[in-house]
């Protein structure tokens, strides 16, 4: 008795068929089965492309592994540009055999995918740390120095301390290990891409909490960036304690 198309579809996309069974399945002349097989082949092609892209993004990590380094961290930040909220940095050390298909710069992923990847990364990481610098401190020390401080805090929270740190764009001094700055590192390094997801999801959740207290700014949507809606809300309601008063045009509303 032939299996139903629904049963075959379920088994096929769970990768439960052996090679021999797939060969037999290709002999099935039902139109629905042939459509399923084409869809399955596209899935395999997509997964192969993801695997190849992931391997390319492991170049910097693999170079350090070849040098004898074992704990290679990725470091990234989010929140330098917004008019409200903190700047958040994340550092993460992943296992050498870590794989997560579709991993990329957090800005290129949907919110749902970022949330799912955040759980996967934080559960499987050897260690990770998150550094947060709030808006008051940003105003005191400027955003560039605040970003560096957040990054150093994230590294300090790693246990054990890494042998090497891959940093997205920024250069940091006085680290407890070797480091290198990689332009657009969140698109070139698995570890930095993973750190960007941790930082982005952490900060977005913080801004969603602020939204509960200050809903008229719609922080849940704009996460503190200077959208037209956000600026119109500032004009109507003034600023809140989480706005960066050293940033324009917020500075113009400070009385």
N, C-alpha and C positions, 0 to 999 in steps of 0.2 A: 504493500500500500504506500502510495506516494505521500510525502509530507506536505502539509498545506504551505502555501506561499508565506503566510504569516509566521509559521513555525520556522521555516527556512530563513526568513528575514531576520528573525530574532537570533537564531544560531549563527548566521553569517556575520552579523555585525558585533557578535560577541567573540568572533574568531574561534569558533568551536569546530569548524570543519578542518579535517586533515587535507593534505595535498591531494590524496587519492579521491577523497570525497568531492573536492572542488572540481577535479577532472570529470567525475561522473555528473556533477551538477551542470556542467557546461553542455552536456548532452541532452539536458531537459529542454524540450522545445516550447514549453509554455512561455508566452510573451511576458508574463509577470516575472518569471524567473530570470529571463534574459535582461530585463530592465534592472532587476536587483543586482545581477552580476556586474553590469556596467556601473551602477552606483557604487558597488563595493570596490571595483577597480579604481574609480576616482578617489575613493577614500584611501586606498593603499598608496596611490601616487602622491596625494596630499601629505600623508604621513612620512613618505620617503623624502619629500622636499623639506618638511619640518626637521627631520633627522639631519639632513645635509646642512641646513641653516644652523642648527644647534651646534654641530661639529665645528662649523666655521667660527661660531661665537665662543668656542672653547680654546681658541688659539692662544690667547694671553695666559689663560690658566695653565694650559698644557706646557707652555714655555717655562713657566715657573716650576711645574712638577718635574720637568726634565732637568732643572737646575738643582733639584733635591728639596725644594720647598714642599711642604705638605699641607699647611694651613694657609690657603689663599683667599683673602676676603675681597668682596666687592663693596664699594661705598658710593652712595648717591644721596642727593637731597631733593626736596620739593618745597616750594613755597617762597622763593626769593622775590617773586614779582607781585604777589597780592597786596591789597591795601589793608587787610585785616588778618588776624590769626598768626600762628607761629611759623617758623621755618623748621622743617623736620628732616633729619638725616638718618639713614639706616645703613648698617654694615652687616654683612652676612658671609659666613663661611659654609660652603656647600660640600657634601661628600664628593670625592673625585669621580664617582660613578653616577652622579646625579643626572637625571634626564627628565625634562618636562617639555613635551612637544608644544610648539607655538609660543614659547617664552620669548618676550621682546620688551622693548621700552614700554613702560607702563602707560605712557600717553597714547600708544597705538592700540591699546586693548580696551575692550568694553568694560564697564564697571562690573558686570557679572563675572567676566573672565578674571579681572584683577582680584576680586574677592575670592574666587575659587583658587587661584594661583597663590594668593597670600596664605591661605590655610595650608596648601601643599608645601610651600616653601618653608614656612615657620615650623611645621611639624617635622620636616625631613632635614632641616639645617643642622649642622654640627653646633653652631652657635650663631646668635644674631643680637644686635643691639640697636636701640633707637635713641637718638639725641634730639631733644626739643628745646628750642629757644623761643620764648614768648615775645609778644610784640613790644612790651615795655623795655625789655633788654635790647631788642632790635633797635629801638629808638635811641637808646643810650650809646650803643657801640657801632652802629651802622650795619646794614644787611650783609655786607661782604664778610666782616669780622664775625657776625653772628652765625653765618653759614659755616665758617671754618670751625667755630666753637661747637656747633651742633654735630659736625662731622667727627671731631675729636672725641666728643662725648660718646658717640655711637661706637667708635673703635674701643674706647676704654671699657665699654660694657661687654665686650667679647670675652669669652672664657672657654678655652685658653686664648691668649693673645696671638694673632696670626703671624705668620712668617713674612707675609707680603700683602700689600693692599693695592688693589686696582681702583683708581678714583676717577669718577666722571668729571673731566674738564679741570677741576680744581687742583692746585698744588698745595700740599701741606708739609710743614716743617715739624720737627720735634716729635716724630712718631716713634713708637717702640719697635718698629720693624721697617723694612724697605718698602718703597711705594713707587707708583708711577701714575702719571696723569694721562688719561686717554680721551681725546676729543670725540664727542658723541659715543662715549663708552657704553651708554645704556643700549646702544644698537650693535655693539661690537663684542661685548663680554657678557657671558651668562651670569656671572656673579654680580656685575653692576646692574644688569637688567632685573635680577631678583631683588637687589637692594632698592631699586627704584620702585618696585611694586610694594615692598614693605613700607617705604616712606610715604608713597602716595595714598595707600589704603589707610594708614595710620592717621595721616593729616586729614583726609576726607572725613573720617569718622569723628575727629575732633571738631571739624567745622559743622558737621551735622548736629553735634551736641550743642554747639553755640546757637545753631538755628532754632533750637527749642526755646531758648531764652530770648533771642532777638530775631523773631521770624520775619519782620518787615524788611530785613536786608537780604533775605533769601540765601543765606550762607550755604544751605544744603545743595543749592544748584551752582552758585558762582564760586564757592569755596574761598571767598574773600577777594577775588579778582575784581577789577574796576569795570564791570559791565555797566551798560546804560541804566539798567534797572537798579543796580547797586548804588550808583551815584545819585540817581533820582531819590532813592530812599534816604541817603545821607542828607540831601538838601531838605527833605521833608522832616526828618526825625533827628538830624544831627548825628554825631558820632557816638559809638558805644565804647566801653572800656577795652575792647579788643582790636580797635582800629590802630594802625601804625601812624602816629601823629607826626613822624618825621617824613612821611611820604606825601607827595602831592598827588591829587588835590585835597587829601585829608587835612594836610597842614593848614589849608586856607579856612577850614571850618573850626579850628581850635580857637577858643576864646580865652 
